[in-house]
Structure formats: C-alpha cells, structure tokens
C-alpha cells in the first residue's frame, strides 16, 4: 500500500504542477502557494467531516499536533518556499533536479535516526529512480534559463538543496506523528492547518496580505489554483502521508519525487512540447527503479 500510494502521489503532483504553473504565470508563485493552502484546508476539512464525523481531529494528543505541525512547517511552509525561490534563481530544470535529491536525505535520516535498513535491491531501485529523474531533468528539456549571475546560481543551488532536505525531514516528522496507525486524513488536516497559519502569518509580517487578496480576484488563476489544490495539496499530500506511514522513508521519498517523469506525457500530449530521446531513456530508467522497489518490497 505504501509503495502504491507513493507512486500515485507523483502522478497527482505532476497533474497539479500544470494547474499551478498556469496560475503562477498570472499571479506569481508566492500568491499561488498561499491561496492553494486555503483551498486545501477547506477540502481536507470536508473530507475529515465525511470520513470521521468531525471537521478537525479533536482526539489528537499534544504529541501528534507537535510532530505533524512541525512536519507542515518544515515540509510545506519552509520547504516549498525554498523550492519556489530556487526556481526563481536557477530555473525550473535545475530546481527540479535539486528537489529530486530529497530521497537521498530521506534514506540517510531513516537509517541514522529511525533505524530503517534497506536491502541492496531497494537501495539499487532508489539509485535507478534518482538517476532516471536526473537524466530527464538535465537532458529532457532545453538549456535555457541558467542564471548568468554566479551569486544567484550558488544561492539557487543552496535553496534547492534546502527545499529537498526540508521535504525529506517533513516526511520523517510526519511518520512520527502518524505512529500507531493514526488516520492519514487527520494527520493531513493538522499538517495543512499549521502550514496555512504559518504561511499567512508571514504574509501579515511582510505586509503582503492585501496584494495576495487582490491576486485572488483573478478568476482564471483562481480556477487553476483550485483545481491544482484538489489533485496536489489535497489528494497528493494525503497519499504521501499514506506512503510514509506504510513504507520506509527512503522509499516513500523516492516514489513521491517522480513527478518529473509523469510531467513528460503531460508536456507531450497536452502542451505539444517536444520530448527528447534522453528524456524517454531517463523515464525508462526511473520506472525500472520503481519496478525494483516494488519487487523488493
């Protein structure tokens, strides 16, 4: 179940990237990040009410709120902010590559802190998947968009690596909060709610609330962000928590970082973009890694 949930997470995140890209081109990525969390919290609250009878996890203890709240702050609020800034400084291609390194961090944390021991086959599958994603990102698109400013390049790489580390740490923290088969939907509610509070608190401090609310009046962007929130922060993040709950952090991190692979057919058939032979080869390598992980599980 964990492996399948991780793979589906990447599928839904790839779909959400299309909507968020459309919205971001109109109102900016920062506004998209704030608005999408509003949609996501509302959707998760409804799902929690339907499945468990209450809009919020009232029975969650202090420790669960602590672990899952920290997971939301580190993984969603801080991690996504660093990742978006990396996209600005070094472009989507290199930024995506940096994020795809999160499984390495996940494996190291799972091994050193959680005592997770992966088999050689699982480690090989992770290596294949990361290598395939790297090949897709580095060779699958044009080489435009690299910054000429060396300082921007260095900071962009650091922001990207920081975003990857935050995502992996966020999954580790979430795994602690979900211990004892705690419902993933409740964990998602806590994670999203705390992230929403933190993101908008920062907006208040920076004096950007009015500009974000003004951006939300763009009907086209709002529909795109709302659609992306359904398949990304709602379904996708929910599945990512199911993944980390039922499999090792390193495997979950790997399978949830395959979105660049699933973006390829979207780019080819929806946006009519050319896909290079290197991208196809990288996709096959990554899928071979996924197959090894499933067979070794």
C-alpha positions in Angstrom: 0.0 0.0 0.0 2.8 2.4 0.9 4.6 1.9 -2.4 1.5 2.3 -4.5 0.5 5.5 -2.6 3.9 6.9 -3.1 3.7 6.3 -6.9 0.2 7.8 -7.1 1.5 10.8 -5.2 3.9 11.6 -8.0 1.1 11.2 -10.6 -1.1 13.7 -8.8 1.7 16.1 -8.1 2.6 16.1 -11.8 -1.0 17.0 -12.6 -1.1 19.8 -10.0 2.1 21.3 -11.5 0.2 22.0 -14.7 -2.5 24.0 -12.8 -0.1 25.8 -10.5 2.1 26.8 -13.5 -0.9 28.3 -15.2 -1.9 30.1 -12.0 1.6 31.2 -11.2 2.1 32.8 -14.7 -0.8 35.1 -13.9 -0.5 35.9 -10.2 3.0 34.7 -9.1 4.2 31.6 -7.3 4.1 33.1 -3.8 0.4 34.0 -4.1 -0.3 30.6 -5.6 1.3 29.0 -2.5 -0.8 31.0 -0.1 -4.1 30.6 -1.9 -3.7 26.9 -2.6 -3.4 26.2 1.1 -6.8 27.9 1.7 -8.4 25.5 -0.8 -6.5 22.5 0.5 -7.5 23.1 4.2 -11.2 23.5 3.2 -11.2 20.3 1.1 -9.4 18.3 3.8 -11.8 19.6 6.5 -14.8 18.4 4.4 -13.1 15.0 3.8 -12.4 14.7 7.5 -16.0 15.5 8.4 -17.4 12.9 5.9 -15.0 10.1 6.9 -14.6 10.7 10.6 -17.6 12.8 11.6 -15.7 15.9 12.8 -14.1 18.7 10.8 -10.9 18.6 12.9 -9.0 15.8 14.7 -10.3 16.7 18.1 -8.9 13.5 19.6 -5.3 14.1 18.6 -2.9 14.4 21.5 -0.3 17.1 22.1 2.5 15.0 20.7 0.7 14.3 17.4 0.0 18.0 16.9 3.6 18.7 17.7 5.1 16.2 15.2 2.6 16.8 12.4 2.6 20.6 12.9 6.4 20.6 12.7 6.1 18.4 9.6 3.8 21.0 8.0 6.0 23.9 8.9 9.3 22.3 7.7 7.9 20.3 4.7 5.2 22.6 3.3 5.8 26.2 4.6 9.6 26.3 4.6 10.4 23.5 2.1 8.0 24.8 -0.6 9.2 28.4 -0.1 12.8 27.4 -0.6 11.9 25.4 -3.6 10.0 28.2 -5.2 12.9 30.6 -4.6 15.2 28.1 -6.2 13.0 28.1 -9.3 13.3 31.8 -9.5 17.1 31.9 -9.2 18.2 28.9 -11.2 15.1 27.9 -13.3 12.7 25.1 -13.2 15.1 22.5 -14.6 17.9 22.7 -12.1 15.4 23.5 -9.3 13.5 20.3 -10.0 16.8 18.4 -10.0 17.7 19.7 -6.6 14.3 18.6 -5.2 14.7 15.2 -6.7 17.6 14.6 -4.3 15.2 14.5 -1.3 15.2 10.7 -1.3 19.0 10.7 -0.5 18.3 12.8 2.5 15.3 10.6 3.4 17.4 7.4 3.3 20.1 9.0 5.4 17.7 10.2 8.0 15.7 7.0 8.0 18.9 5.0 8.5 20.5 7.2 11.2 17.5 8.3 13.2 14.8 5.7 12.6 16.9 2.6 12.3 15.5 1.8 8.8 17.6 -0.7 7.0 17.0 -1.1 3.3 18.0 -4.1 1.2 20.6 -3.8 -1.6 17.8 -4.3 -4.1 15.8 -1.4 -2.6 18.9 0.9 -2.5 19.6 -0.1 -6.1 16.0 0.8 -7.0 16.3 4.2 -5.3 19.5 4.9 -7.2 18.0 4.0 -10.5 15.0 6.2 -9.9 17.0 9.2 -8.8 19.4 8.7 -11.8 16.4 8.5 -14.2 14.8 11.6 -12.8 18.2 13.4 -13.0 18.6 12.4 -16.7 15.1 13.6 -17.5 15.6 16.9 -15.8 19.1 17.6 -17.2 18.7 16.2 -20.7 14.9 16.2 -21.3 14.5 20.0 -21.7 16.3 22.9 -23.3 19.3 24.5 -21.7 17.8 28.0 -21.4 17.1 29.7 -18.1 20.5 29.3 -16.4 21.4 32.3 -14.4 24.4 34.4 -15.5 25.0 35.8 -12.0 27.2 33.3 -10.2 25.9 34.5 -6.8 22.3 33.7 -7.9 23.4 30.3 -9.1 25.1 29.4 -5.8 22.2 30.6 -3.7 19.7 28.9 -6.1 21.5 25.6 -5.6 21.6 26.1 -1.8 17.8 27.0 -1.8 17.1 23.9 -3.9 19.1 21.6 -1.6 17.4 23.2 1.4 14.0 22.5 -0.1 14.9 18.9 -0.8 16.1 18.4 2.8 13.0 20.1 4.2 10.7 17.8 2.3 12.6 14.7 3.5 12.6 15.9 7.1 8.9 16.8 6.8 8.2 13.2 5.9 10.2 11.9 8.8 8.4 14.2 11.2 5.0 13.1 9.7 6.0 9.4 10.2 6.4 10.1 13.9 3.0 11.9 14.1 1.3 9.0 12.3 2.6 6.3 14.6 0.1 3.7 15.8 -1.9 3.7 12.5 -3.3 7.2 13.2 -5.6 8.2 10.3 -3.7 9.8 7.5 -6.6 12.3 6.8 -6.3 13.5 10.4 -2.5 13.9 10.0 -3.1 15.8 6.8 -5.6 18.1 8.5 -3.1 19.1 11.2 -0.3 19.4 8.8 -2.2 21.7 6.4 -3.8 23.8 9.1 -0.5 24.6 10.8 1.1 25.4 7.4 -1.7 27.7 6.5 -1.4 29.6 9.8 2.4 30.0 9.4 2.3 31.0 5.7 -0.3 33.7 6.3 1.4 34.9 9.5 4.5 35.5 7.4 2.3 37.4 4.8 1.0 39.6 7.6 4.5 40.4 8.9 5.7 41.2 5.3 2.6 43.3 4.6 1.6 41.2 1.6 -2.0 40.2 2.6 -3.7 42.9 0.6 -1.7 42.0 -2.6 -2.5 38.3 -2.3 -6.2 39.0 -1.8 -6.1 41.2 -4.9 -4.4 38.5 -6.8 -7.2 36.1 -5.8 -9.7 38.2 -7.8 -8.2 36.8 -11.0 -10.9 34.3 -11.9 -8.8 32.3 -14.4 -5.9 32.0 -11.9 -8.3 31.1 -9.1 -9.8 28.2 -11.0 -6.4 26.9 -11.9 -5.1 27.1 -8.3 -8.3 25.5 -7.0 -8.0 22.6 -9.5 -4.3 22.2 -8.6 -5.2 22.2 -4.8 -7.6 19.2 -5.4 -5.0 17.0 -7.0 -1.9 18.3 -5.3 -2.1 19.5 -1.6 -5.3 17.5 -1.1 -5.1 14.1 -2.8 -1.3 14.2 -3.4 -0.2 15.1 0.1 -2.8 12.7 1.6 -1.3 9.9 -0.4 2.2 10.9 0.6 1.3 10.5 4.2 -0.2 7.1 3.5 3.1 6.2 1.7 5.3 7.3 4.6 3.0 5.5 7.1 3.3 2.1 5.4 6.8 2.0 4.0 10.3 3.3 4.7 11.0 7.0 4.5 13.7 6.5 1.8 11.3 4.5 -0.4 8.4 6.9 0.2 10.7 9.9 -0.6 11.8 8.2 -3.9 8.4 7.3 -5.1 6.9 10.7 -4.3 9.7 12.5 -6.1 9.0 11.0 -9.6 6.7 13.9 -10.7 9.2 15.0 -13.4 8.7 11.6 -15.0 4.9 11.9 -15.2 5.2 15.5 -16.4 6.7 14.3 -19.7 3.5 12.8 -21.2 1.6 15.8 -20.0 4.1 18.1 -21.7 4.0 16.0 -24.9 0.2 15.4 -25.3 -1.3 18.5 -23.6 1.2 21.3 -24.3 2.6 19.7 -27.5 6.1 20.1 -26.4 8.9 18.1 -27.9 10.4 15.3 -25.6 14.0 14.3 -26.3 15.2 10.7 -26.5 17.2 11.3 -23.4 14.1 12.1 -21.5 12.5 8.8 -22.7 15.6 6.9 -21.6 15.6 8.6 -18.2 11.9 7.7 -17.8 12.6 4.1 -18.6 15.5 4.0 -16.1 13.3 5.6 -13.4 10.5 3.2 -14.0 12.9 0.3 -13.8 14.0 1.6 -10.4 10.3 1.7 -9.3 9.8 -1.8 -10.5 12.8 -3.0 -8.5 11.5 -1.2 -5.3 8.0 -2.9 -5.8 9.6 -6.3 -6.3 11.9 -5.9 -3.3 9.1 -4.7 -1.0 
